[in-house]
Amino acid sequence: MKKLTIISGKGGTGKTSLTASFAALTKNKAILVDGDVDAANLSLITGPIRSEKFEFRASKVAEINPQKCEDCRLCFDLCRFAAISGDYIVDPISCEGCGFCYYICPHDAIRMREELSGHWYISQTPYGILVHARLGIAEENSGKLVTTIRNKSEELAVLGNKEYIIIDGPPGIGCPVIASLSGVDAALIVSEPSVTGIHDLKRILAVCRQFDVPVAVCINRYDLGEEQSAMIESYCQKENIFVAGKISYDKIFIEAMIQGLPVVEYANGVLSAQISTVWSAFAGL
C-alpha cells in the first residue's frame, strides 16, 4: 500500500482537482483523505454519501467551581490571556486552554473541560472511501485532526486491501501539512508559473526534505507563464527533483468542478491525458 500526498506551498494551485482525478484513475483502489480540515472541499467533486460521523474533541477550556473557590485571586492575577473575570467567570473565547490556572489553583477549584472542536466523517464515493473532517470555527489542533483521519484511512485501507491512500494536503507549510506528510511514501508538489512559484516550491520542498519524503513536481497551468514554468523546471533539474509532468490551462477544470466531477470523468482529451501522465509518473515513484 502506497501513501501519497498532494501538496503545494500555497492555496489555489489545483491540488484538490488533481487529487479527485487521481482517485478516479485508480478505479476504486484507493482510500481518499481530505487533509485540509480548515477548508475541506474534496467532497465537492467526489459526490460523497456520508456513512459515519464522529466528534473531534481536542480543545480545553477552564471552568471554575464556585463552591470550591476561596477567592484568592491567584488565577485572575496570573492568567496572561485575561480570560478570567473578577467574579471568576471564564470567558471561553479568551481562554487558550493552557491549563496554567488549573495547576496553580491551591484549592482544586478549576478543571479543564473538553470542548467539541469539530467532526470527522467516513463517506462513500464512486472513487473509493473518503475520510474527511470539518474543524469548528476558530478552533485549533488541525494537525491532530489530520492525524486522526489519516490513522482511520490506514485502518480502512488495510481492511479493504487497497493499493493507495491519496491525501489531499492543506496549503502552506504549517502543522496540518506536517501531519499530512509524516510517514508517506511520496509527495507531489503542485506548482504554478506565477511570480512566487519558485518561492512557494522552495518552502514546501524544505518541509518535505525535513521529513525525508521523496518528492515529484507537477506544474499546473504551465502555459499561462512559460518563462516561469521554464524557471521551475530549471530549478528542479538543478535540485535533482523529478518533474512528473505539466498540465495546461483549461476551463474544463472549472466546468468539471461545477458539475461535481473529477476532470478525467468529465471529459476526455488532452487535459485528461496530461493528468493521467502525471499520475502514472507520481504513483511509480
Backbone hydrogen bonds, N-H to C=O, Kabsch-Sander energy under -0.5 kcal/mol:
donor,donor_aa,acceptor,acceptor_aa,energy
2,K,163,E,-2.8
4,L,2,K,-0.6
4,L,165,I,-3.1
5,T,186,A,-1.9
6,I,167,I,-2.8
7,I,5,T,-0.5
7,I,188,L,-2.7
8,S,170,P,-0.5
18,L,14,G,-2.0
19,T,15,K,-2.8
20,A,16,T,-2.4
21,S,17,S,-1.7
22,F,18,L,-2.8
23,A,19,T,-2.3
24,A,20,A,-2.0
25,L,21,S,-2.1
26,T,22,F,-1.1
26,T,23,A,-0.6
27,K,24,A,-1.1
28,N,23,A,-0.7
31,I,164,Y,-2.1
32,L,129,I,-3.3
33,V,166,I,-2.4
34,D,131,V,-1.9
35,G,33,V,-1.0
35,G,168,D,-1.9
36,D,168,D,-0.5
37,V,35,G,-1.6
39,A,36,D,-0.8
44,L,41,N,-1.3
45,I,42,L,-1.2
46,T,43,S,-0.7
47,G,43,S,-0.9
49,I,124,Q,-2.4
50,R,48,P,-0.5
51,S,122,I,-2.7
52,E,122,I,-2.0
54,F,120,W,-2.8
56,F,118,G,-2.7
57,R,55,E,-0.5
58,A,56,F,-0.5
58,A,115,E,-0.6
59,S,115,E,-0.5
61,V,113,R,-2.4
63,E,111,R,-2.3
65,N,109,A,-3.5
68,K,65,N,-1.2
69,C,65,N,-1.8
77,D,73,R,-2.5
78,L,74,L,-2.0
79,C,75,C,-1.6
80,R,78,L,-0.7
82,A,79,C,-1.3
85,S,83,A,-0.5
85,S,89,I,-2.3
88,Y,85,S,-2.1
91,D,83,A,-3.1
95,C,91,D,-2.3
103,Y,99,G,-1.7
104,I,100,F,-1.9
105,C,101,C,-1.3
108,D,105,C,-0.9
111,R,63,E,-2.4
113,R,61,V,-3.0
113,R,111,R,-0.7
115,E,59,S,-3.0
117,S,56,F,-2.6
117,S,115,E,-0.6
118,G,56,F,-1.2
119,H,134,R,-2.1
120,W,54,F,-2.3
121,Y,132,H,-3.6
122,I,52,E,-2.0
123,S,130,L,-2.9
124,Q,49,I,-2.6
125,T,128,G,-0.8
128,G,125,T,-1.3
130,L,123,S,-2.8
131,V,32,L,-2.9
132,H,121,Y,-1.8
132,H,130,L,-0.6
134,R,119,H,-3.0
135,L,37,V,-1.9
136,G,117,S,-3.7
139,E,136,G,-2.0
145,L,141,N,-1.7
146,V,142,S,-2.3
147,T,143,G,-2.1
148,T,144,K,-2.0
149,I,145,L,-2.2
150,R,146,V,-2.2
151,N,147,T,-2.5
152,K,148,T,-1.7
153,S,149,I,-2.1
154,E,150,R,-2.1
155,E,151,N,-1.8
156,L,152,K,-2.4
157,A,153,S,-2.4
158,V,154,E,-2.0
159,L,155,E,-2.2
160,G,156,L,-2.5
161,N,158,V,-0.8
162,K,157,A,-2.5
163,E,29,K,-1.9
164,Y,29,K,-1.7
165,I,2,K,-2.6
166,I,31,I,-2.5
167,I,4,L,-3.2
167,I,165,I,-0.6
168,D,33,V,-3.3
168,D,166,I,-0.6
169,G,6,I,-2.3
169,G,167,I,-1.1
172,G,8,S,-0.5
177,V,174,G,-0.5
178,I,174,G,-2.0
179,A,175,C,-2.3
180,S,176,P,-1.6
181,L,177,V,-1.5
182,S,178,I,-2.1
184,V,181,L,-2.0
185,D,3,K,-2.5
186,A,3,K,-1.2
187,A,214,P,-2.3
188,L,5,T,-2.9
189,I,187,A,-0.6
189,I,216,A,-3.0
190,V,7,I,-3.1
190,V,188,L,-0.7
191,S,189,I,-0.8
191,S,218,C,-3.1
194,S,192,E,-2.2
197,G,194,S,-1.4
200,D,196,T,-2.9
201,L,197,G,-2.2
202,K,198,I,-2.7
203,R,199,H,-1.9
204,I,200,D,-1.9
205,L,201,L,-2.2
206,A,202,K,-2.0
207,V,203,R,-1.1
208,C,204,I,-2.2
209,R,205,L,-2.5
210,Q,206,A,-1.7
211,F,207,V,-1.3
212,D,209,R,-1.0
213,V,208,C,-2.6
216,A,187,A,-2.2
217,V,242,F,-2.3
218,C,189,I,-2.6
219,I,245,G,-1.9
220,N,191,S,-2.7
220,N,218,C,-0.8
221,R,247,I,-1.0
222,Y,219,I,-0.6
222,Y,247,I,-1.8
224,L,221,R,-2.0
225,G,222,Y,-1.2
229,S,225,G,-2.4
230,A,226,E,-2.2
231,M,227,E,-1.7
232,I,228,Q,-2.2
233,E,229,S,-2.5
234,S,230,A,-2.5
235,Y,231,M,-2.3
236,C,232,I,-2.5
237,Q,233,E,-2.4
238,K,234,S,-2.3
239,E,235,Y,-2.3
240,N,237,Q,-0.8
241,I,236,C,-3.4
242,F,215,V,-0.8
244,A,217,V,-2.0
244,A,242,F,-0.8
245,G,217,V,-1.0
247,I,219,I,-2.8
253,F,250,D,-1.5
255,E,251,K,-2.5
256,A,252,I,-3.1
257,M,253,F,-1.8
258,I,254,I,-2.4
259,Q,255,E,-1.7
260,G,256,A,-0.5
260,G,257,M,-1.1
261,L,256,A,-2.7
265,E,262,P,-1.0
266,Y,262,P,-1.5
267,A,263,V,-2.2
273,A,269,G,-2.1
274,Q,270,V,-2.4
275,I,271,L,-2.2
276,S,272,S,-2.4
277,T,273,A,-2.1
278,V,274,Q,-2.1
279,W,275,I,-2.5
280,S,276,S,-2.4
281,A,277,T,-2.1
282,F,278,V,-2.7
283,A,279,W,-3.2
284,G,280,S,-1.0
285,L,282,F,-1.6
